[in-house]
Amino acid sequence: MTEKKGWKDIPIGGLIAEAGTAKEYKTGDWRTFRPVVDHSKCINCLQCWMYCPDSSVLVEDGKMKGFDYDHCKGCGICASICPVKCIKMEKEE
Protein backbone atom coordinates (compact mmCIF):
# COMPACT_ATOMS: atom_id res chain seq x y z
CA MET A 1 0.00 0.00 0.00
CA THR A 2 1.32 3.46 -1.00
CA GLU A 3 1.52 5.99 1.78
CA LYS A 4 -0.49 9.16 1.04
CA LYS A 5 1.27 12.52 1.16
CA GLY A 6 0.07 15.26 3.46
CA TRP A 7 -0.61 18.80 2.24
CA LYS A 8 2.82 19.94 3.46
CA ASP A 9 4.54 17.36 1.24
CA ILE A 10 2.81 18.32 -2.01
CA PRO A 11 4.55 21.04 -4.08
CA ILE A 12 2.62 24.23 -4.77
CA GLY A 13 1.10 24.19 -8.27
CA GLY A 14 1.93 27.02 -10.66
CA LEU A 15 4.84 28.16 -8.54
CA ILE A 16 6.87 31.02 -9.98
CA ALA A 17 10.15 30.51 -8.18
CA GLU A 18 11.83 33.76 -9.20
CA ALA A 19 10.84 37.16 -10.55
CA GLY A 20 10.57 37.62 -14.30
CA THR A 21 9.99 33.98 -15.21
CA ALA A 22 6.65 34.76 -16.86
CA LYS A 23 8.62 36.20 -19.80
CA GLU A 24 9.65 32.66 -20.69
CA TYR A 25 6.04 31.69 -21.46
CA LYS A 26 4.70 33.01 -24.76
CA THR A 27 0.97 33.37 -24.13
CA GLY A 28 0.06 35.49 -27.15
CA ASP A 29 -1.37 32.56 -29.08
CA TRP A 30 -4.35 32.55 -26.69
CA ARG A 31 -5.90 35.63 -28.23
CA THR A 32 -8.72 35.90 -30.74
CA PHE A 33 -8.31 39.65 -31.34
CA ARG A 34 -5.08 41.65 -31.53
CA PRO A 35 -4.61 45.36 -30.85
CA VAL A 36 -3.41 47.47 -33.78
CA VAL A 37 -2.36 51.10 -33.28
CA ASP A 38 -2.75 53.98 -35.73
CA HIS A 39 0.40 55.96 -34.88
CA SER A 40 -0.89 59.03 -36.78
CA LYS A 41 -3.65 59.42 -34.16
CA CYS A 42 -1.64 58.39 -31.07
CA ILE A 43 -0.89 61.22 -28.62
CA ASN A 44 1.55 59.08 -26.57
CA CYS A 45 -0.38 59.50 -23.33
CA LEU A 46 0.74 55.94 -22.42
CA GLN A 47 -2.53 55.05 -20.72
CA CYS A 48 -2.47 51.82 -22.73
CA TRP A 49 0.92 51.02 -21.18
CA MET A 50 -0.28 51.86 -17.65
CA TYR A 51 -3.41 49.68 -17.87
CA CYS A 52 -2.05 46.68 -19.81
CA PRO A 53 -2.18 43.68 -17.44
CA ASP A 54 0.43 41.80 -19.49
CA SER A 55 3.01 44.60 -19.94
CA SER A 56 2.61 44.09 -23.69
CA VAL A 57 2.67 47.74 -24.75
CA LEU A 58 6.13 48.64 -26.02
CA VAL A 59 7.43 52.11 -25.11
CA GLU A 60 10.62 53.74 -26.31
CA ASP A 61 11.78 57.27 -25.50
CA GLY A 62 8.40 58.05 -23.93
CA LYS A 63 6.44 57.02 -27.04
CA MET A 64 4.19 54.08 -27.72
CA LYS A 65 5.99 51.90 -30.29
CA GLY A 66 3.64 48.92 -30.61
CA PHE A 67 2.81 45.65 -28.90
CA ASP A 68 4.62 42.57 -27.69
CA TYR A 69 2.40 40.05 -29.47
CA ASP A 70 4.25 37.12 -27.85
CA HIS A 71 2.62 38.04 -24.52
CA CYS A 72 -0.50 40.06 -25.46
CA LYS A 73 -3.64 38.04 -24.78
CA GLY A 74 -5.97 40.38 -26.68
CA CYS A 75 -8.04 41.53 -23.72
CA GLY A 76 -8.76 44.91 -25.36
CA ILE A 77 -8.14 47.05 -22.28
CA CYS A 78 -5.68 49.19 -24.25
CA ALA A 79 -8.30 49.91 -26.92
CA SER A 80 -11.04 50.69 -24.41
CA ILE A 81 -8.87 53.00 -22.28
CA CYS A 82 -7.37 54.96 -25.21
CA PRO A 83 -8.70 58.55 -25.05
CA VAL A 84 -8.26 59.16 -28.81
CA LYS A 85 -9.34 55.65 -29.90
CA CYS A 86 -6.20 55.03 -31.96
CA ILE A 87 -6.09 51.35 -30.97
CA LYS A 88 -8.45 48.96 -32.72
CA MET A 89 -8.99 45.30 -31.96
CA GLU A 90 -8.74 43.24 -35.14
CA LYS A 91 -9.60 39.57 -35.60
CA GLU A 92 -6.53 37.34 -35.35
CA GLU A 93 -5.78 35.60 -38.63
Buried (B, 14 or more C-beta within 10 A) or exposed (E): EEEEEEEEEEEEEEEEEEEEEEEEEEEBEEBEBBBEBEEEEBEBBBBBBEBBEBEBBEEEEEEBBBBBBEBBBBBBBBBEBBEEEBBBBEEEE
